[in-house]
Amino acid sequence: MENTWVRLNLAGYTPERGKVAIVLSEKDIAGAEWCLNKGDEVVLSGKLPAATEGDDLHVAQKHYKIDFSAVDKIGAYSLEVSGAAAQTVHIKDDPYSIFLTQALGHLHTMRSGCKTPLNDASHLGDSEATVLVPDGDREHGAWKEASPRRTVDMVGGHYDAGDYIKFTLTEANLVWYLLTAYELKPDIAAIADEAKHGLGHLVKTFPDENTFVIQAGDGKDHHEGWRLPTEDKLDGKRPALCALSRTHMGMTAAALALGARLFKNAEYESKAIAIYDRARRDDTILTAFERDNTNDFYRDPTDVDNMALAAAELYFLTKVPRFLEDAKAYAPPPGDCISWRTMNGFANYRLAQAGDEAAKARLLEEVTRYKNKNVWELPGDNYYWGTLPLWMGMANLCLLTQNLTGDKSLATPFYGTLDYTLGRNNWGLGMIASDDLHSVRNIYSFIRNVLDRLPTGAISAGPGKKSTHDSLRKHFKMEDDDPLERFNTSAAVFYDNSYDFMIQETTIWGMGNAILMLALGT
C-alpha cells in the first residue's frame, strides 16, 4: 500500500511566485532523492531533509518540504520523489482564471427568481412572502406571523447553500466580496453581473422604515428532501423573517454603498443611506436569527464590524465627514473572528485606506496573527464548521493589506491558502469541483444529488472540526473504509460525501471569498 504522497498546487503556479511541495509519509524517508524533470531533462534535484513529525492538528504524517521556487520557465514538469507517485507541476502565466470563471458559473446556478443554465425561474412565489417577526425573547430565535398580516416581495437573490433559503447576511457578504473583486478586476463582466443580481435583492430588504428582511424561507426547507428549485412545494408559502437587526442592516448598507460607488447607481445610494440611518436609531436590535434543531441559522452576535464597514463605504461613496467619524467610533478591534467572519479586518482595512492610522495599526496587528508557521502556511490554526471560507477571508485580508502597506511577508498566508484550496492539502484534492483538476466530486447540492452532475465551480466548505462532525455524523450516510480517512487528524476531518452538509455544502459566503481569492491571485 502506498505510504508516501506528494502534495502541491494542482492548478499550477505563475512563474514569479514561490513554489513549495509537501511530501507526506508514514515512515521516515529523510534523504530520499527527488527531482523535477521537464521531459528527459532534470531541472532541479535534491534529497529530502530531516522529517518534521505530524502535529495531529494540521497533519498526521511525517512531512518534508521541497522548494522549487527557482524554476520559473513556463511549461509542464514532473516532480518525482522516491516511493511516491509522480506529480505534474504546471507553470503558467495564468493558472487560476479558469477556476474563477467556473466559480462565477456555479454562483449563477444559485440564482433565484430568474432562469439559469439549469433551471427555469424559481420561487416566484416569494413575491408575496408572509412577514414573520421575533416571537418573544429574540435570543430564542423563534418567529410568529406579524399582526396585522402583511407580505413583502423577496423574489431574486441567491440560494445560500444546498437548500433554498435566502439569507440577507450572506447575500450582503457575497455582494461585498464580489464588488471588491470587481474593483480589482473591472474587465470581468460576470463579476459585475452576479453582484448586480444580488444588489437587486438587497434593495428589497427595506420596504418601509419599520421592516427589514433578514431571511426569505425558513427551516421547513430542510424537511422537504432533495428536489429542483422549480419543484419546491413550499414555493408561494415561504415567509420573510423581519427584524431591525443592526448586524444585517450594517452589512446590507455596506454592500449597497459599494455598489452605488462602482456602478454610479442612485437607487443603491439612497437605499444604503436609509438602511444605515435606520440602523442607528434606538429601537433597533443587535441581531436576529432563526433557531433550528441542528444549528442556529447564521447567528452573528456582533454588529460593530458591519456598521463600521457600512459607515466607511458610505464615506468613500459620499465623502460626507459624518460617515468617517461614525466608522472610527465603531472601530472594531483586531481579532481572528470577532463575529463568525472577518468583517472586522475588512472594516479596518477600509478605514486604513481612508487614512486612519489607528485602524491601520489594528489591521496590521490582526494580519500579523495570520502569519502562522503551520505546514500548509494557512492563516488559521483552528477548525470550525466551514473552515475553508474563513481561511480564505483571512488570506484575502492579508494580500489586500500587503497591497496597502507593502509588507511582502503577507503574501505567504495568501498563497498558502490558495495552494491549499487547489490541492496542496492533506488529502491531495482541489477544493473546487472541476474536471480541470483532481478535485472534490460530491458537493452537497441539488446539482449532484438530483441531476447527478458535477457542480462545476462549487467550493467545498473544507475540513471541519472533528468533534462537531462526530456529533452530526448520523446525518451524513458515511461509508466504511473511506480512503481519505488516513489523512484526517484528531482535530480535523474531510470527506468527499454529497450528504455531508458540514464539509461539502457550498455557501454563497464561501463562493464570495473564493471568487475574491481567485481574482486576487489571477
TORZAMI-788223 format. One record per atom (N, C-alpha, C): x, y, z; residue in one letter. Coordinates in steps of 0.02 Angstrom, whole numbers, plus 50000, padded with zeros to 5 digits. Example, Ala and Ser with C-alpha at 12.3 -4.5 7.8 and 13.67 -1.06 7.14 Angstrom:
TORZAMI-788223
506604971650390A/506154977550390A/506604983550390A/506424988850354S/506844994750357S/506455000250394S/
end
This chain:
TORZAMI-788223
500434994050000M/500005000050000M/500455006250000M/500265011149960E/500645017349956E/500665020850024E/501255023050044N/501305026550108N/501705033050104N/501815035550043T/502145041950032T/501765045749978T/501635052149990W/501215056049944W/501515063049935W/501445065749876V/501675072449861V/501065077049855V/501075082649890R/500515087349888R/500755094149862R/500415096549810L/500595103049781L/499985106249750L/500055112349726N/499515115849693N/499405112549625N/498855109049617L/498725105149557L/498565109549496L/498335115649508A/498185120249453A/498825123249425A/499335124049467G/499965126649444G/500165133149478G/500685136249451Y/500995142049482Y/501165147149427Y/501135153549444T/501405158549399T/502165158449406T/502525160649355P/503255159949356P/503595163249416P/503355169049437E/503725173049486E/503585171049559E/503085167149572R/502885165949642R/503255159949673R/503215159549740G/503525153949775G/503175147449758G/503555141949759K/503285135449740K/503565130249788K/503135127649831V/503355122649881V/502875116749879V/503155110749873A/502765104549879A/502885101649948A/502395098149974I/502445094750039I/502405087250026I/502885083650053V/502885076350048V/502655073450115V/502135069350113L/501875065950173L/502105058650171L/502275056050228S/502485049050230S/502325045950298S/502145039650297E/502015036050359E/502645032750387E/503205033650353K/503845031250379K/504365036650367K/504935036150399D/505465041150393D/505825040050327D/505785044950281I/506125044350217I/506625050050207I/506875052850262A/507385058050257A/507965055550214A/508195059850170G/508745057950125G/508515054950060G/507865053650053A/507615050949990A/507715056149934A/507865053749875E/508005058249819E/507365060649785E/507385066849763W/506835069549724W/507125073249664W/506735073949611C/506955077749553C/506355080749517C/506465086449487L/505965089849446L/506205089449374L/505825086049333N/506015084749264N/505575088649215N/505885090749161K/505505093449103K/505675089149044K/505235084449028G/505405079448978G/505945074949006G/506485074148968D/507035069948990D/507565073849029D/507455080349037E/507955084549070E/507805085349145E/508295084149187V/508235085449258V/508365092849270V/507855096449290V/507905103749300V/508155105349370V/507945101449419L/508125102749488L/508095096049525L/508525095149574S/508515088849612S/508795090049682S/508695085249725G/508945085749793G/508745079749834G/508865080249899K/508675075049946K/508215077949999K/507745073950023L/507285076350074L/507665077750138L/507485083150173P/507805084750236P/507555080250292P/507775081550352A/507525077950410A/506765078850416A/506435073750439A/505705073950443A/505465078750496A/504885081850483T/504505085450534T/503935080850554T/503875079550618E/503345074950641E/502665078250633E/502155074150619G/501475076650616G/501255079550682G/500875084950679D/500635088150741D/499945085750762D/499625081550720D/498945079050730D/498435084650736D/498625090550713L/498165096150708L/498045097450633L/498585099450599H/498535100650527H/498755094650485H/499145090250514V/499395084550475V/499565078850523V/499415072750501A/499545066950544A/500215063650528A/500435064150465Q/501035060550444Q/501675064650454Q/502245061150450K/502885064550443K/502865068450378K/503205074150375H/503175078150314H/503835081750301H/503915083550237Y/504535086350211Y/504355091750160Y/504765096750154K/504655102050105K/505135101450047K/504875102549987I/505285103249927I/505145110149898I/505655114349898D/505585121149871D/505875121349801D/505445122649752F/505685123149683F/505515130049654F/505525135149697S/505365141949676S/505835144549622S/506445141849620A/506935144249571A/506735142649500A/506295137849490V/506075135949423V/505525140749401V/505645144549349D/505165149749329D/505015149749254D/505215144549219K/505055144149148K/504375140749138K/503955143849096I/503295141149083I/503335134149052I/502915129749076G/502895122949049G/502635117949099G/502605111649077A/502385106149120A/502995102149142A/503035100649207Y/503595097049237Y/503325090949273Y/503775086549290S/503595080649330S/504015080749394S/503675080749452L/504025080549516L/504015073249540L/504605070449547E/504665063449566E/505025062749632E/504725058949677V/505005057649743V/505025050049752V/505585047649774S/505655040449783S/505105037649827S/504735032649801G/504205029349839G/503525032349831G/503455037949793A/502805041349785A/502635041749711A/502005042449695A/501785043549626A/502025050349602A/502275050649540A/502495056949511A/501915061749505A/502045068149513Q/501535073349507Q/501725078349454Q/501245080349413T/501365085349362T/501345092349393T/501835096349377V/501875103249400V/501775107749340V/501285112249343H/501155116949289H/501405123849309H/501795126949266I/501985133949275I/501685137649215I/501235142349229K/500845145749177K/500815153149193K/500685157049141D/500565164249151D/499925165349191D/499425161049179D/498755162149210D/498445155349228D/498655152449284P/498385145849302P/497705145949336P/497455151849358Y/496875151949402Y/496235154749373Y/496285158549317S/495675161849292S/495145156949270S/495345151049247I/494845146049227I/494395144149286I/494685143949346F/494305142049405F/493885147949431F/494125154049419L/493715159949433L/493095159849390L/493175158349326T/492605158049280T/492125152549302T/492385146749322Q/491955141349343Q/491585143049408Q/491925146349455A/491595148349517A/491025153249504A/491135157949459L/490605162649441L/490035158949406L/490195153849366G/489675149949333G/489245146249384G/489565143349435H/489175139949486H/488735144849524H/489005150549541L/488615155649576L/487995157449535L/488065157649469H/487505159249426H/486945153949433H/487135147649443T/486635142449451T/486275142949518T/486545146749565M/486225147549630M/485755153549632M/485635156649575R/485165162249573R/484455159849584R/484065164049616S/483355163049625S/482975168349587S/482385166549562G/481945171449532G/482065172949459G/482545169449428C/482655170449356C/482915163949326C/482885163449260K/483115157449225K/483875156849231K/484105150749242T/484825149349245T/484975143749195T/485605142049184P/485755136549138P/485455129849159P/485265129149223L/484995122749247L/484255122849261L/483955128849267N/483255129249290N/482895135049256N/482235134249253D/481815139949239D/481785144349302D/481475150149296A/481415154549353A/481085150949412A/481365151549471S/481125147849529S/480935152449586S/480495149949628H/480245153449687H/479975160449671H/479575160649618L/479235166949602L/478695168549654L/478495163349692G/478015164449746G/478285168749803G/478945169949803D/479225174449854D/478995181649844D/478615182949790S/478345189649779S/477845191649832S/477565186749868E/477095188249922E/477285184049983E/477885185250008A/478135181550066A/477825184550130A/477525180150170T/477195182450232T/477715184750282T/477605190650311V/478075193550359V/478005189950426V/478575187550452L/478625185050520L/479065189750560L/478915190250625V/479295194550671V/479515190350730V/480035192550767P/480265188650825P/479695187250874P/479685181150899D/479175179050946D/479475178751016D/479325183651056G/479595183851124G/480325185751125G/480695182651170D/481405184051178D/481775182351114D/482065187351082R/482385186251017R/482985181451022R/483255180651083E/483805175951091E/483585168651082E/482935167451084H/482675160751073H/482625158951000H/482665163950956G/482655162650884G/481995160250858G/481445161750892A/480775159550871A/480415165250835A/479925163550791W/479605168450749W/478855167250747W/478475172650735K/477745172250728K/477525176950673K/476915175750648E/476645180050595E/476495186950622E/476675192050583A/476545198950603A/475795200250605A/475595204850648S/474895206750654S/474835214350647S/474465216850599P/474065213050550P/474515209550499P/474245204450468R/474625200650418R/474815205150360R/475435204250336R/475645207950277R/476175203850240R/476305205650178T/476795202050137T/477305206850108T/477865204150087V/478385208050053V/478615204149991V/478905207749944D/479155204749883D/479905203249891D/480075196849894M/480775194949901M/481005190249845M/480715191049786V/480955187249728V/481665189549712V/482095184649695G/482775186349674G/483285183849724G/483895186349717G/484445184349760G/484735177649742G/485155175049786H/485485168649776H/485295163849832H/485195157549815Y/485105152449867Y/485755151949906Y/485695151649971D/486295151950012D/486735145950004D/486445139850000A/486855133850005A/486505128149968A/486535122149998G/486195116449968G/485445116749975G/485205121450014D/484485122350022D/484255128349980D/483635130549991Y/483375136049951Y/483195142149995Y/483475142450054I/483375148350096I/483825153950071I/483595160050076K/483985165850056K/484095170250118K/484735171050136F/484915174750196F/485195181550176F/484925186850204T/485165193550188T/485895194450208T/486095191550265L/486775192350289L/487285189450240L/487165183350216T/487645180350170T/487585183350100T/486995185550081E/486925188950016E/487325195450016E/487275199250071A/487645205450075A/488395204250077A/488605198950114N/489305196950114N/489535195350043N/489155191050009L/489325189149941L/489415195249897L/488925199749899V/488945205549855V/489555209849870V/489705210849934W/490285214949952W/490935211849926W/491005205249934Y/491605201849908Y/491635202349832Y/491075201349798L/491065201949726L/491265208949703L/490995213949736L/491155220849716L/491885222549730L/492155219949785T/492865220949799T/493295217749746T/493085211749723A/493435208349668A/493365212349603A/492765214949591Y/492635218749529Y/493045225149527Y/493135228349584E/493545234449587E/494265232849566E/494495226749582L/495165224649563L/495195222349490L/494645219249467K/494625216249400K/494015218749362K/493995225249344P/493405228049312P/493275225349242P/493745221549214D/493655218749148D/493255212249148D/493115209549209I/492745203149213I/492005204749223I/491625204849168A/490925206949170A/490495202349212A/490665195949216A/490255191149253A/490245192749328A/490785195749353I/490785197649424I/490265203049436I/490265208149393A/489785213549399A/489065210949391A/488965206249346D/488305203649332D/488015200149394D/488425195949427E/488185192549487E/488075197449544E/488515202349549A/488435207349602A/487775211249592A/487625213049531K/487015216849518K/486395212749533K/486425206149520H/485855201949538H/485755202049614H/486295201649651G/486245201949724G/486015208749749G/486265214149719L/486065220849739L/485315221949727L/485055219149673G/484335219649660G/483925216549715G/484185211249745H/483835208049801H/483915212249865H/484505214949876L/484625218749938L/484205225049942L/484055228249886V/483645234249889V/482935232749913V/482725226349906K/482055224449928K/482015223050003K/482585222650036T/482575220650107T/482285225950153T/482205232050129F/481975237650171F/481375240950137F/480795237450138P/480215240150102P/479885246150136P/479975246750201D/479725252650237D/480145253650299D/480075259250332E/480555261050384E/480525256650446E/480015252550452N/479965248050510N/480015240650492N/480215239150430T/480275232250408T/480955231150376T/481315226250401F/481935224250368F/481945216650364F/482045214050304V/482015206750293V/482715203750303V/482765199150351I/483415195850362I/483445188950329I/482865186350306Q/482875179450280Q/482235178150241Q/482285174750184A/481705172550145A/481705164950143A/481175161850168G/481165154650179G/481375153250250G/481225147150273D/481415145450342D/481595138150348D/481665135750409G/481895129050422G/481465123550392G/480855124950373K/480435119850341K/480765117250277K/481175121450247D/481525119450186D/481915112950196D/482185111950255H/482625106250268H/482245099650277H/481585099950276H/481185093950285H/480865091550220H/481025094850165E/480715093250100E/481125088250059E/481745086950080G/482155082350041G/482425085549978G/482815081649941W/483115084349880W/482585085149825W/482585091049793R/482135092449737R/482435098349698R/482215099349637L/482415105149598L/482075111349627L/482395117149622P/482065123149649P/481405124649616P/481325122749552T/480695123849517T/480145119049539T/480335113949578E/479845108949601E/479745109149676E/479895114849706D/479835115549779D/479105116749798D/478825112149837K/478125112749858K/478015118649906K/478565121549932L/478505127249977L/478445133849939L/478555133749874D/478505139949836D/477815143049844D/477805149449860G/477175152949874G/476955152549946G/477325148549986K/477155147850057K/477745149850102K/478255152650073R/478865154250111R/478805160950146R/479005161350209P/478955167650246P/479565172050235P/479495178350256A/480055183050260A/480145184850333A/480705182850362L/480855184450432L/481115191550435L/480795195650476C/480945202850476C/481115205250546C/481655209050551A/481875212050614A/482345217750598A/482315223050638L/482765228750630L/483435227050663L/483795222450631S/484415219650659S/485015223250630S/485415226150674R/485985230150651R/486515226050615R/486605219750635T/487105215650600T/486915214950526T/486275213950513H/486035213150445H/486005219850407H/485765224850441M/485685231350409M/486365234450393M/486845233650438G/487505236450425G/487835233250365G/487825226550361M/488145223150305M/487795224750240M/487135225250241T/486755226950181T/486915233950157T/486945238650204A/487115245550185A/487815245950156A/488285241950183A/488975241950157A/488985239650085A/488635234050070A/488625231450002A/488295236249954A/487735239249974L/487385243949930L/487795250249918L/488145252549969A/488555258549961A/489135257349913A/489455251549919L/489995249949873L/489725249149802L/489135245949795G/488825245249730G/488645252049700G/488405256549742A/488235263249718A/488845266949692A/489415266149726R/490025269549704R/490285266649639R/490295260049633L/490595256949574L/490145257549513L/489485257449523F/489025257549466F/488675264249457F/488835269149500K/488525275749496K/487765275249496K/487505271549545N/486795269949547N/486455273649604N/485995278049588A/485665282249638A/485205278149684A/484875273049657E/484435268949699E/484835265349753E/485395262349735Y/485815259049785Y/486035264049838Y/486225270049817E/486465275149864E/485925277149913E/485335278749889S/484805281049934S/484595275549982S/484585269349957K/484395263750000K/484935262350052K/485565262850033A/486115261750080A/486085266750137A/485985273050121I/485955278350173I/485345277250217I/484775275650187A/484165274750226A/484235268850274A/484515263350251I/484595257450295I/485085258950351I/485645262250333Y/486145263850384Y/485865268450437Y/485535273850416D/485255278650464D/484715275450507D/484315270950478R/483805267450518R/484125262850569R/484675259650550A/485015255150596A/485285258750657A/485415265150652R/485715268850708R/485195271550757R/484565270450743R/484045272750789R/483985268150849R/483725270650904D/483725267150968D/483285260950971D/482805260450927D/482335254750931D/482565248650892D/483165248850864T/483425243050829T/483715238050879T/483845231950854I/484145226850897I/484825224750867I/485245221850909L/485915220050886L/485885214750831L/485495209450841T/485495204050793T/484845200150797T/484745195850749A/484165191250748A/484365185150707A/484025179550719F/484185173350684F/483605168550694F/483605163150654E/483125157750664E/483485151950698E/483175149250751R/483465143450785R/483195137050752R/483665132450737D/483475126050706D/483755120450749D/483515114350737N/483725108650778N/484475107250772N/484745107950712T/485445106350701T/485905112050720T/485725118150701N/486145123950716N/485735130350706N/485935135550740D/485625142150728D/485815144450658D/485345147750624F/485475150050556F/485845156650557F/486505156350544Y/486925162250537Y/486825167250594Y/486945164850653R/486895169250712R/487535173350717R/487485179750709D/488055184350711D/487945188950771D/488325187950825P/488195191550887P/488525198450892P/488855200750839T/489225207050842T/489025211550785T/488885217950800D/488675222550747D/489195227750729D/489715228750772V/490165234350760V/490555233550695V/490735227350676D/491115226450615D/490695228450554D/490075226150552N/489645227750494N/489475235150491N/489325238050549M/489155245150550M/489755249550533M/490345247550556A/490945251350538A/491075250950463A/490995245050435L/491105244250363L/490595248350324L/489965248250346A/489455252150312A/489625259550312A/489825262150370A/489995269150376A/490595270950332A/491095266450331A/491685267650290A/491495267750216A/491085262950194E/490885262850123E/490475269050105E/490055271250151L/489665277250138L/490105283350135L/490635283450173Y/491105289050168Y/491455289050100Y/491685283350077F/492015283050012F/491525284949956F/490885283349967L/490375284949917L/490215292349915L/490105295349974T/489835302149978T/490345307449997T/490895305450030K/491395309950058K/491105314450113K/490535312450141V/490235316150196V/490605314350260V/490885319250296P/491315317750354P/490975313850410P/490335314550418R/490005310950474R/490065303450468R/490085301050407F/490145293850398F/490835291350419F/491345295250405L/492025293350426L/492075293450502L/491775298450533E/491785298850606E/491405293050637E/490835291350607D/490455285450631D/490885279150627D/491215278250570A/491615272250560A/492165271750612A/492485277350627K/493015277450678K/492725275950748K/492115278250760A/491795277050825A/491625269750835A/491405266350782Y/491255259250788Y/491905255250797Y/492435257150761A/493115254750771A/493165247550796A/493045242550753P/493095235650776P/493805233950796P/493895230250850P/494565228450873P/494865223150827P/495525222150829P/495815216750790P/495635210050821P/495565205050779G/495395198450806G/495315193450750G/495425187050766D/495375181850716D/494675181650686D/494175182450728C/493485181850705C/493025184950757C/492935191550754I/492545194950804I/491835192250805I/491555191150746S/490915187550743S/491065180750712S/490725178650660W/490885172350629W/491235173350562W/491445179250548R/491785180850486R/492375185450500R/492665188350449T/493245192750458T/493075199950439T/492445201950446M/492255208650427M/492585213950471M/492775212150532N/493135216950573N/493775219150538N/494145214350510G/494755216050474G/494625220150412G/494105218450375F/493965222250314F/493725229350331F/493375230150387A/493175236850408A/493795241050424A/494265238150460N/494885241850475N/495295243050411N/495255238450364Y/495595239450300Y/495315245550264Y/494655246050261R/494345251850228R/494525258350264R/494515258150331L/494695264150369L/495425266050357L/495855261050354A/496565262350340A/496645265550271A/496245263350222Q/496255266450156Q/496055273750159Q/495635275350208A/495405282250216A/495905286450256A/496475283450275G/496995287250310G/496965286750386G/496565282250413D/496505281550486D/497095277250510D/497585280350542E/498185276750564E/498035271750620E/497555273450663A/497365268750716A/497065262350687A/496655263150635A/496365257250602A/496915253250567A/497385256650538K/497945253250505K/498345249050555K/498445251850614A/498805248150667A/498405241950688A/497745242650695R/497325236850712R/497355231550657R/497325233950595L/497365229350539L/498015225450539L/498565228950549L/499215225550549L/499275220750607L/499005222650665E/499015218050722E/498625211650705E/498065212450672E/497665206550655E/498015202050604E/498235204850548V/498525200650496V/499195197650517V/499545201050563T/500165198050589T/500025191350622T/499445190650653R/499255184250684R/499165178750632R/499035180650570Y/498895175750518Y/499535172950486Y/500105175750504K/500735173150476K/500965167150517K/500555161850515N/500685155950555N/501235151650522N/501505147150561K/502055142950538K/501835135750528K/501185134450518N/500965127550507N/501195125150438N/501185118750429V/501475115650369V/501165118250304V/500515119850305W/500175122050244W/500205129650234W/500505133250281E/500545140550279E/499855143750279E/499395140750315L/498715143350321L/498705149050372L/498215153650366P/498185159250412P/497845157550479P/497575151550486G/497225149850548G/497455143250575G/497405142450641D/497605136250674D/497015132650707D/496405134650689N/495815131550718N/495355129150663N/494935124350681Y/494445121650634Y/493745123050660Y/493285124150613Y/492595125850630Y/492135121950584Y/491535124350577W/491065122150525W/491135127250469W/491385125050412G/491525129750358G/492185133150366G/492715129250379T/493365132150395T/493685135450334T/493635132350276L/493985134950218L/493775142050199L/493125143750195P/492945150650179P/493225155650230P/493255153650294L/493535158250343L/494275159350329L/494645153950314W/495355154850298W/495435159050235W/494995158050186M/495035162150126M/494955169650142M/494465171150185G/494365178050205G/494985180950239G/495285177150283M/495885179350317M/496455180250267M/496515175650220A/497045176050169A/496945182150124A/496315183350103N/496175189150062N/496355195550097N/496195195850161L/496365201750201L/497125202750202L/497495197250207C/498235197750207C/498495200950143C/498245198550085L/498525201150022L/498305208350010L/497685210050028L/497465216950022L/497885221450067L/498055219050126T/498475222950171T/499175223650144T/499435218350112Q/500085218950079Q/500065224350026Q/499535224549986N/499475229549935N/499445236649964N/499175237150025L/499115243650058L/499765245850091L/500125240950120T/500705242650162T/501375240850130T/501375236450081G/501995234250051G/502345228650089G/502025225850141D/502325220450180D/502265213950141D/502805211950108K/502785206150064K/502705199550101K/502855199450165S/502775193250203S/502045191050208S/501585195750195L/500875194150199L/500645190150138L/501065189450088A/500895185150031A/500895177850051A/501285175950102T/501355168950120T/500695165750140T/500315168550189P/499675165350205P/499175165650149P/499225170650105F/498765170850048F/498905165050001F/499525164449979Y/499675159149931Y/499645152249964Y/499775151950029G/499685145550064G/498965143250060G/498485147850069T/497775146150066T/497565144549995T/497815148449947L/497665147049876L/497915140149857L/498535138549876D/498805131949861D/498415126349895D/498215127549958Y/497825122649995Y/497165121249959Y/496835126549936T/496195125949901T/496265122049836T/496845122549805L/496945119449740L/497375113149744L/497385109949802G/497665103149806G/498235102049853G/498575107349876R/499135106249923R/498855105749993R/498545100150008N/498235098950073N/498315091550090N/498105089750149N/498175082850173N/497925077750122N/497365079150091W/497005074250050W/497195074349976W/497575079549955G/497795080049886G/497235081349837G/496695084549860L/496115086049818L/496025093549812L/495865095849751G/495635102749744G/494965103549778G/494875109149812M/494255110449849M/493725114049807M/493855114749742I/493355117349695I/493195111849646I/492555110349639A/492345104849594A/492495106749522A/492915102649490S/493105104449422S/493385098349386S/493215097649322D/493515092349280D/494215094249259D/494425100449272D/495095102749255D/495575101949313D/495385098049363L/495775097349424L/495595090649456L/496085087549488H/495915081749531H/495585084649593H/494925084549594S/494565088549643S/494005084649676S/493685087949724V/493075085349754V/492555084249699V/492145079149708R/491625077549658R/490925077849688R/490875077349754N/490225076049785N/490005081849830N/489905087549799I/489645093449834I/488925092149855I/488755094449915Y/488075093949942Y/487645099049904Y/487295096549852S/486955101149806S/486425097349767S/485895100749747F/485395097549704F/485705095749637F/486225099149617I/486545097649553I/486845090549556I/487155088849612R/487435082149620R/486895077149639R/486465078849687N/486025073849716N/485355073049680N/485175077549636V/484565076849596V/484735075849522V/485165080249496L/485325079949425L/485905075149410L/486255072949462D/486825068449454D/487355071349407D/487505077749417R/488005081249378R/488535084149424R/489135085149398L/489645088449438L/489465095749446L/489435098349507P/489285105449517P/489915109649504P/490095110049440T/490725113349421T/490765120449449T/491315121949482G/491425128549511G/491215129249583G/490875124049610A/490655124449680A/491255123549727A/491255127449780I/491805127249829I/491595123149890I/492005118349908S/491885114549969S/491965119050030S/491625117250084A/491735120850147A/492395118950180A/492715113750154G/493375111850179G/493345107650241G/493935106250270P/493955101950329P/493565104950387P/493285100650428G/492885102850485G/493145100350551G/492945103550603K/493135101550671K/492865094550685K/493305090050704K/493115082950711K/492565081950763K/492605085350819S/492105084250872S/491405086350848S/491365091950811T/490725094150783T/490475089150731T/490925086950688H/490745082150636H/490495075650668H/490825073350720D/490605067150753D/489895067850780D/489725073750805S/489055074750834S/488515074750780S/488705076050717L/488225076450662L/488265070450616L/488715065750630R/488875060450584R/488275056250562R/487785055650606K/487195051550590K/486805054150529K/486925060550511H/486555063450454H/486905062250387H/487515059650387F/487935060250328F/487995053950285F/487695048250304K/487755042150265K/488485040450250K/488875040050304M/489595038950297M/489745031950271M/490275031350231E/490505024950207E/491055022150251E/491095015550256D/491645012350291D/492265012650248D/492845012750280D/493485012450245D/493555018050193D/493375024050212D/493465029750167D/494205030850155D/494425031150092P/495145031950078P/495445038450103P/495035043450116L/495285049750141L/495415049650216L/495145044650250E/495185044350323E/495895044550349E/496355041350315R/497035040850340R/497385047550344R/497115052650309F/497425059250310F/497085063950360F/496565061650394N/496235065650444N/496665065850508N/496525070850550T/496875071350614T/496375070950670T/496605071150731S/496145071050788S/495765077550794S/495995082750759A/495665089350762A/495205090550703A/495395087750644A/495035089650583A/494915083650538A/494335083750504V/494165078350458V/493915081350392V/493975077150340F/493735079250274F/493495072950237F/492905073450206Y/492625067950167Y/492305070850104Y/492365067250049D/492035069349986D/491375065649981D/490865068350016N/490235064850027N/489665069850014N/489245068449965S/488735073249945S/488165073949995S/488175069950048Y/487665070750101Y/487955074450162Y/488585076250159D/488925079250216D/488855086850212D/488325089550242F/488205096750237F/488695100850278F/489065097750323M/489565101550362M/490185102850320M/490405097950281I/491025098550243I/490915100250170I/490395097650139Q/490325098450067Q/489745102950045Q/489465106750091E/488935111450071E/489255117950049E/489085120049989T/489345126249961T/488895132049981T/489185137050013T/488795143050032T/488995148949988T/488545153749982I/488725159649942I/489245163849979I/489275163450045W/489815166650083W/490485163650061W/490515156950058G/491125153650035G/491285155349963G/490775155649920M/490895157249850M/491165164349843M/490905168949882G/491155175849879G/491885176249899G/492075172749953N/492765172649975N/493215169649921N/492985164049891A/493385160649840A/493475164949778A/492945168249756I/492985172449696I/493465178149708I/493435181249767L/493915186649782L/494625183849784L/494725178049814M/495395175049817M/495665173649747M/495255170749704L/495475169149636L/495605175449596L/495205180649608A/495325187049574A/495985190049597A/496125189749661L/496755192349687L/497355188449661L/497255181949651G/497805177749629G/497915177649554G/497435180349517T/497465180049444T/497865185949415T/
end
